[in-house]
Amino acid sequence: MSEVLIENVENGVCTLTMNRVERRNALSPDLLSALVDAVARASRDDAVGAIVLRGAGGYFCVGGDVKAMAEGAGRDLGFEARVDSLRARMEVSRLLHQSPKPTIAAITGAAAGAGLSIAMACDFRVAGRSAKLTTAFAKVGLSGDFGGTWFLTQLVGAAKARELYMLSPTLDAAKAHDIGLVTEVVDDDAVHSRADEMARQLASGPRITLSYIKRNMNDALHGSLVDSLDAEAFRHVRCSMTEDHKEAADAFMQKRKPVFKGR
């Protein structure tokens, strides 16, 4: 646990809570370093079956700390050093996207800029009805980071992504759901409980199978059909050899609910 990030593992779910409430969970170097380490650790942990990312104090994350930017944070570094430093922090997006564990962003309040990018790196996004989502970068004279342009293009298509980045409108949760940006919209006070419920469902599922489904989906974003067919064949046969598959087949024949063990 660190001051800026609260980490908890319970019932197979790792919950990571961004905790810079005084800055509406704006991303600082310390917070990003803690996130990179925590997501990498949870992704390797056999006790973890799903990861939930959320924010404290009624906010998800407003993105980069604009106040710190205005005060000149990081400007003492040279160009290459600043690029390297940012790229290292941006690893949190890759880790969330490529983690073998399903990842869920529980969005309350605002998800803006890099905060929205990180939410889009997750597999699922549960948003409260009053949540506001915006790319925000153009409004502060920046082109965007943390993979937001890539994720948004995959989620809503190239034309809509250009609109959301260049014009930078603020979307309410209902509109974000309509265009496929969020998975589910619930009452504000139910966001965390719904995300936890979804995470527990995933964590209690066939974990090897879910990790391979996620890899298949990620491969489909940039691979050829032949590559996908080859990978699907390999992973499908691998899953057929798991204890969870045998348990599911037995449960089907016995007309009962399967009890998966992640093996």
BALO-534925 format. One record per residue (C-alpha): residue in one letter; x, y, z. Coordinates in nm, 4 decimals, decimal comma. Example, Ala and Ser with C-alpha at 12.3 -4.5 7.8 and 13.67 -1.06 7.14 Angstrom:
<pts>
+------+----------+----------+----------+
! type !       c1 !       c2 !       c3 !
+------+----------+----------+----------+
!    a !   1,2300 !  -0,4500 !   0,7800 !
!    s !   1,3670 !  -0,1060 !   0,7140 !
+------+----------+----------+----------+
</pts>
This chain:
<pts>
+------+----------+----------+----------+
! type !       c1 !       c2 !       c3 !
+------+----------+----------+----------+
!    m !   0,0000 !   0,0000 !   0,0000 !
!    s !   0,1181 !   0,3519 !  -0,0720 !
!    e !  -0,0295 !   0,6873 !   0,0224 !
!    v !  -0,1421 !   0,7654 !  -0,3319 !
!    l !  -0,2624 !   0,4155 !  -0,4222 !
!    i !  -0,4637 !   0,1827 !  -0,2005 !
!    e !  -0,4269 !  -0,1834 !  -0,2930 !
!    n !  -0,6542 !  -0,4611 !  -0,1661 !
!    v !  -0,6974 !  -0,8268 !  -0,2632 !
!    e !  -1,0133 !  -1,0042 !  -0,1544 !
!    n !  -1,2160 !  -1,2915 !  -0,3000 !
!    g !  -0,9803 !  -1,3148 !  -0,5950 !
!    v !  -1,0220 !  -0,9463 !  -0,6839 !
!    c !  -0,7411 !  -0,6920 !  -0,6687 !
!    t !  -0,8862 !  -0,3442 !  -0,6158 !
!    l !  -0,6587 !  -0,0503 !  -0,6890 !
!    t !  -0,7882 !   0,2840 !  -0,5629 !
!    m !  -0,6226 !   0,6054 !  -0,6817 !
!    n !  -0,6044 !   0,8263 !  -0,3765 !
!    r !  -0,5172 !   1,1881 !  -0,4555 !
!    v !  -0,8577 !   1,3246 !  -0,3653 !
!    e !  -0,7305 !   1,6816 !  -0,3212 !
!    r !  -0,6343 !   1,6794 !  -0,6921 !
!    r !  -0,9347 !   1,4707 !  -0,8050 !
!    n !  -0,6934 !   1,1788 !  -0,8458 !
!    a !  -0,4798 !   1,3589 !  -1,1034 !
!    l !  -0,1866 !   1,1458 !  -1,2120 !
!    s !   0,1417 !   1,2245 !  -1,0425 !
!    p !   0,4737 !   1,0438 !  -1,0964 !
!    d !   0,4329 !   0,8697 !  -0,7605 !
!    l !   0,0810 !   0,7533 !  -0,8387 !
!    l !   0,1776 !   0,6282 !  -1,1840 !
!    s !   0,4822 !   0,4452 !  -1,0509 !
!    a !   0,2647 !   0,2793 !  -0,7888 !
!    l !   0,0058 !   0,1844 !  -1,0526 !
!    v !   0,2646 !   0,0294 !  -1,2845 !
!    d !   0,4063 !  -0,1786 !  -0,9995 !
!    a !   0,0661 !  -0,2811 !  -0,8634 !
!    v !  -0,0844 !  -0,3858 !  -1,1979 !
!    a !   0,2282 !  -0,5838 !  -1,2869 !
!    r !   0,2229 !  -0,7546 !  -0,9467 !
!    a !  -0,1494 !  -0,8368 !  -0,9628 !
!    s !  -0,1078 !  -0,9748 !  -1,3145 !
!    r !   0,1452 !  -1,2279 !  -1,1820 !
!    d !  -0,0423 !  -1,3151 !  -0,8633 !
!    d !  -0,2169 !  -1,6535 !  -0,8698 !
!    a !  -0,4491 !  -1,5302 !  -0,5948 !
!    v !  -0,5873 !  -1,2611 !  -0,8276 !
!    g !  -0,8517 !  -1,3408 !  -1,0882 !
!    a !  -0,9582 !  -0,9874 !  -1,1821 !
!    i !  -0,8417 !  -0,6292 !  -1,1325 !
!    v !  -1,0636 !  -0,3294 !  -1,0533 !
!    l !  -0,9303 !   0,0245 !  -1,0955 !
!    r !  -1,1189 !   0,3055 !  -0,9268 !
!    g !  -1,0735 !   0,6449 !  -0,7658 !
!    a !  -1,1316 !   0,7735 !  -0,4137 !
!    g !  -1,3488 !   1,0661 !  -0,3133 !
!    g !  -1,6135 !   1,0347 !  -0,5838 !
!    y !  -1,3717 !   1,0929 !  -0,8721 !
!    f !  -1,2151 !   0,8434 !  -1,1099 !
!    c !  -0,9236 !   1,0452 !  -1,2501 !
!    v !  -0,9050 !   1,3865 !  -1,4164 !
!    g !  -0,5855 !   1,2960 !  -1,6020 !
!    g !  -0,2496 !   1,4673 !  -1,5753 !
!    d !  -0,1861 !   1,7123 !  -1,2975 !
!    v !  -0,2312 !   2,0379 !  -1,4924 !
!    k !  -0,1439 !   2,2469 !  -1,1880 !
!    a !   0,1922 !   2,0705 !  -1,1627 !
!    m !   0,2408 !   2,1232 !  -1,5380 !
!    a !   0,1766 !   2,4948 !  -1,4997 !
!    e !   0,4327 !   2,5053 !  -1,2204 !
!    g !   0,6902 !   2,3607 !  -1,4596 !
!    a !   0,7201 !   2,0069 !  -1,3196 !
!    g !   0,9683 !   1,8034 !  -1,5252 !
!    r !   1,0861 !   2,0927 !  -1,7413 !
!    d !   1,4374 !   2,0666 !  -1,6013 !
!    l !   1,4797 !   1,7433 !  -1,7996 !
!    g !   1,5929 !   1,7356 !  -2,1611 !
!    f !   1,3634 !   1,6309 !  -2,4437 !
!    e !   1,4782 !   1,2679 !  -2,4640 !
!    a !   1,4690 !   1,2252 !  -2,0871 !
!    r !   1,1151 !   1,3628 !  -2,0731 !
!    v !   1,0039 !   1,1233 !  -2,3474 !
!    d !   1,1638 !   0,8268 !  -2,1695 !
!    s !   1,0084 !   0,9262 !  -1,8380 !
!    l !   0,6594 !   0,9623 !  -1,9838 !
!    r !   0,6853 !   0,6373 !  -2,1793 !
!    a !   0,7834 !   0,4475 !  -1,8643 !
!    r !   0,4765 !   0,5801 !  -1,6815 !
!    m !   0,2533 !   0,4988 !  -1,9790 !
!    e !   0,3304 !   0,1291 !  -1,9252 !
!    v !   0,0263 !   0,1149 !  -1,6971 !
!    s !  -0,1964 !   0,1229 !  -2,0067 !
!    r !  -0,0143 !  -0,1661 !  -2,1714 !
!    l !  -0,0199 !  -0,3669 !  -1,8501 !
!    l !  -0,3944 !  -0,3202 !  -1,8018 !
!    h !  -0,4625 !  -0,4054 !  -2,1660 !
!    q !  -0,2350 !  -0,7089 !  -2,1833 !
!    s !  -0,2771 !  -0,8431 !  -1,8308 !
!    p !  -0,3938 !  -1,2067 !  -1,8326 !
!    k !  -0,6501 !  -1,0976 !  -1,5717 !
!    p !  -0,9723 !  -0,9217 !  -1,6760 !
!    t !  -0,9568 !  -0,5524 !  -1,5857 !
!    i !  -1,2454 !  -0,3226 !  -1,4926 !
!    a !  -1,2543 !   0,0559 !  -1,4548 !
!    a !  -1,5166 !   0,1791 !  -1,2081 !
!    i !  -1,5867 !   0,5346 !  -1,3235 !
!    t !  -1,7350 !   0,7855 !  -1,0826 !
!    g !  -1,7242 !   1,1614 !  -1,1337 !
!    a !  -1,4798 !   1,2605 !  -1,4051 !
!    a !  -1,2629 !   1,0481 !  -1,6334 !
!    a !  -1,0604 !   1,2920 !  -1,8397 !
!    g !  -0,7413 !   1,3007 !  -2,0424 !
!    a !  -0,4981 !   1,0309 !  -1,9361 !
!    g !  -0,7553 !   0,9173 !  -1,6793 !
!    l !  -0,9909 !   0,8304 !  -1,9630 !
!    s !  -0,7035 !   0,6669 !  -2,1535 !
!    i !  -0,6305 !   0,4392 !  -1,8576 !
!    a !  -0,9985 !   0,3535 !  -1,8223 !
!    m !  -1,0094 !   0,2628 !  -2,1924 !
!    a !  -0,7099 !   0,0323 !  -2,1430 !
!    c !  -0,9311 !  -0,1846 !  -1,9213 !
!    d !  -1,1515 !  -0,4620 !  -2,0585 !
!    f !  -1,4699 !  -0,3200 !  -1,9056 !
!    r !  -1,5888 !   0,0226 !  -1,7923 !
!    v !  -1,8732 !   0,0615 !  -1,5415 !
!    a !  -1,9854 !   0,4250 !  -1,5145 !
!    g !  -2,2153 !   0,6125 !  -1,2814 !
!    r !  -2,5071 !   0,8017 !  -1,4367 !
!    s !  -2,3557 !   1,1405 !  -1,3502 !
!    a !  -2,0055 !   1,0510 !  -1,4717 !
!    k !  -1,8448 !   1,2810 !  -1,7274 !
!    l !  -1,5930 !   1,1579 !  -1,9837 !
!    t !  -1,3726 !   1,3702 !  -2,2071 !
!    t !  -1,0417 !   1,3396 !  -2,3878 !
!    a !  -0,9544 !   1,6969 !  -2,2766 !
!    f !  -0,6068 !   1,7010 !  -2,4368 !
!    a !  -0,6771 !   1,9532 !  -2,7138 !
!    k !  -0,8146 !   2,1971 !  -2,4559 !
!    v !  -0,4783 !   2,2104 !  -2,2809 !
!    g !  -0,2707 !   2,2110 !  -2,5997 !
!    l !  -0,1580 !   1,8482 !  -2,5866 !
!    s !  -0,1914 !   1,5662 !  -2,8395 !
!    g !  -0,2619 !   1,2854 !  -2,5934 !
!    d !  -0,0844 !   0,9998 !  -2,4163 !
!    f !  -0,1400 !   0,6693 !  -2,2347 !
!    g !  -0,2676 !   0,5048 !  -2,5526 !
!    g !  -0,5903 !   0,7010 !  -2,5646 !
!    t !  -0,5914 !   0,7571 !  -2,9401 !
!    w !  -0,5314 !   0,3857 !  -3,0017 !
!    f !  -0,7895 !   0,2607 !  -2,7521 !
!    l !  -1,0564 !   0,5106 !  -2,8541 !
!    t !  -1,0165 !   0,4282 !  -3,2226 !
!    q !  -1,0602 !   0,0591 !  -3,1424 !
!    l !  -1,3654 !   0,1228 !  -2,9236 !
!    v !  -1,5678 !   0,3737 !  -3,1261 !
!    g !  -1,4086 !   0,3836 !  -3,4725 !
!    a !  -1,1730 !   0,6268 !  -3,6397 !
!    a !  -1,4242 !   0,8993 !  -3,7332 !
!    k !  -1,5798 !   0,9247 !  -3,3867 !
!    a !  -1,2365 !   0,9086 !  -3,2209 !
!    r !  -1,1185 !   1,2067 !  -3,4286 !
!    e !  -1,4256 !   1,4012 !  -3,3213 !
!    l !  -1,3766 !   1,3188 !  -2,9536 !
!    y !  -1,0072 !   1,4102 !  -2,9608 !
!    m !  -1,0094 !   1,7225 !  -3,1772 !
!    l !  -1,3362 !   1,8795 !  -3,0580 !
!    s !  -1,3076 !   1,7312 !  -2,7075 !
!    p !  -1,6756 !   1,7317 !  -2,6061 !
!    t !  -1,7738 !   1,6189 !  -2,2590 !
!    l !  -1,9920 !   1,3078 !  -2,2709 !
!    d !  -2,2358 !   1,1991 !  -2,0053 !
!    a !  -2,2465 !   0,8300 !  -1,9173 !
!    a !  -2,5539 !   0,7587 !  -2,1292 !
!    k !  -2,3963 !   0,9047 !  -2,4433 !
!    a !  -2,0690 !   0,7242 !  -2,3720 !
!    h !  -2,2634 !   0,3997 !  -2,3465 !
!    d !  -2,4524 !   0,4699 !  -2,6699 !
!    i !  -2,1283 !   0,4951 !  -2,8683 !
!    g !  -1,9670 !   0,1948 !  -2,7017 !
!    l !  -1,7206 !   0,3829 !  -2,4843 !
!    v !  -1,8503 !   0,2355 !  -2,1577 !
!    t !  -1,9793 !  -0,1138 !  -2,0925 !
!    e !  -2,2537 !  -0,0428 !  -1,8425 !
!    v !  -2,4193 !   0,2542 !  -1,6704 !
!    v !  -2,5546 !   0,2238 !  -1,3164 !
!    d !  -2,6644 !   0,4563 !  -1,0384 !
!    d !  -2,3749 !   0,6568 !  -0,8948 !
!    d !  -2,3846 !   0,4810 !  -0,5589 !
!    a !  -2,3800 !   0,1389 !  -0,7278 !
!    v !  -2,0667 !   0,1828 !  -0,9418 !
!    h !  -1,8197 !   0,0204 !  -0,7054 !
!    s !  -2,0544 !  -0,2591 !  -0,6006 !
!    r !  -2,1371 !  -0,3411 !  -0,9638 !
!    a !  -1,7700 !  -0,3388 !  -1,0640 !
!    d !  -1,6904 !  -0,5626 !  -0,7673 !
!    e !  -1,9744 !  -0,7982 !  -0,8589 !
!    m !  -1,8481 !  -0,8239 !  -1,2166 !
!    a !  -1,4920 !  -0,8769 !  -1,0948 !
!    r !  -1,5947 !  -1,1534 !  -0,8556 !
!    q !  -1,7865 !  -1,3252 !  -1,1352 !
!    l !  -1,4786 !  -1,3135 !  -1,3575 !
!    a !  -1,2426 !  -1,4169 !  -1,0774 !
!    s !  -1,4568 !  -1,7223 !  -1,0029 !
!    g !  -1,4643 !  -1,8221 !  -1,3701 !
!    p !  -1,2288 !  -2,0424 !  -1,5721 !
!    r !  -0,9216 !  -1,8220 !  -1,5405 !
!    i !  -0,7018 !  -1,9925 !  -1,7999 !
!    t !  -0,9844 !  -1,9760 !  -2,0519 !
!    l !  -1,0565 !  -1,6092 !  -1,9802 !
!    s !  -0,6893 !  -1,5189 !  -2,0203 !
!    y !  -0,6831 !  -1,6911 !  -2,3593 !
!    i !  -1,0059 !  -1,5218 !  -2,4689 !
!    k !  -0,8473 !  -1,1876 !  -2,3834 !
!    r !  -0,5331 !  -1,2739 !  -2,5791 !
!    n !  -0,7438 !  -1,3817 !  -2,8784 !
!    m !  -0,9295 !  -1,0507 !  -2,8705 !
!    n !  -0,6099 !  -0,8484 !  -2,8411 !
!    d !  -0,4466 !  -1,0431 !  -3,1248 !
!    a !  -0,7488 !  -0,9734 !  -3,3447 !
!    l !  -0,6756 !  -0,6007 !  -3,3269 !
!    h !  -0,3615 !  -0,6277 !  -3,5348 !
!    g !  -0,3206 !  -0,9855 !  -3,6588 !
!    s !  -0,4338 !  -1,1549 !  -3,9780 !
!    l !  -0,7172 !  -1,4061 !  -4,0009 !
!    v !  -0,4678 !  -1,6897 !  -4,0481 !
!    d !  -0,2750 !  -1,5795 !  -3,7378 !
!    s !  -0,5988 !  -1,5665 !  -3,5410 !
!    l !  -0,7061 !  -1,9108 !  -3,6583 !
!    d !  -0,3685 !  -2,0565 !  -3,5616 !
!    a !  -0,3757 !  -1,8953 !  -3,2177 !
!    e !  -0,7387 !  -1,9916 !  -3,1570 !
!    a !  -0,6665 !  -2,3563 !  -3,2399 !
!    f !  -0,3694 !  -2,3669 !  -3,0007 !
!    r !  -0,5500 !  -2,1945 !  -2,7146 !
!    h !  -0,8782 !  -2,3801 !  -2,7630 !
!    v !  -0,7066 !  -2,7172 !  -2,7363 !
!    r !  -0,5096 !  -2,5934 !  -2,4339 !
!    c !  -0,8348 !  -2,4940 !  -2,2629 !
!    s !  -0,9893 !  -2,8328 !  -2,3442 !
!    m !  -0,7160 !  -2,9908 !  -2,1319 !
!    t !  -0,7918 !  -2,7852 !  -1,8185 !
!    e !  -0,9658 !  -2,9107 !  -1,5072 !
!    d !  -1,2142 !  -2,6251 !  -1,5481 !
!    h !  -1,3269 !  -2,7509 !  -1,8882 !
!    k !  -1,3809 !  -3,1015 !  -1,7502 !
!    e !  -1,5743 !  -2,9526 !  -1,4582 !
!    a !  -1,7910 !  -2,7465 !  -1,6963 !
!    a !  -1,8669 !  -3,0511 !  -1,9119 !
!    d !  -1,9557 !  -3,2596 !  -1,6055 !
!    a !  -2,1746 !  -2,9805 !  -1,4673 !
!    f !  -2,3549 !  -2,9504 !  -1,8015 !
!    m !  -2,4360 !  -3,3223 !  -1,8021 !
!    q !  -2,5439 !  -3,3118 !  -1,4366 !
!    k !  -2,7513 !  -2,9955 !  -1,4877 !
!    r !  -2,5709 !  -2,7997 !  -1,2166 !
!    k !  -2,3603 !  -2,4862 !  -1,1954 !
!    p !  -1,9879 !  -2,5480 !  -1,2513 !
!    v !  -1,7372 !  -2,4699 !  -0,9760 !
!    f !  -1,4222 !  -2,3422 !  -1,1418 !
!    k !  -1,0830 !  -2,3519 !  -0,9737 !
!    g !  -0,8698 !  -2,1707 !  -1,2296 !
!    r !  -0,6829 !  -2,4831 !  -1,3313 !
+------+----------+----------+----------+
</pts>
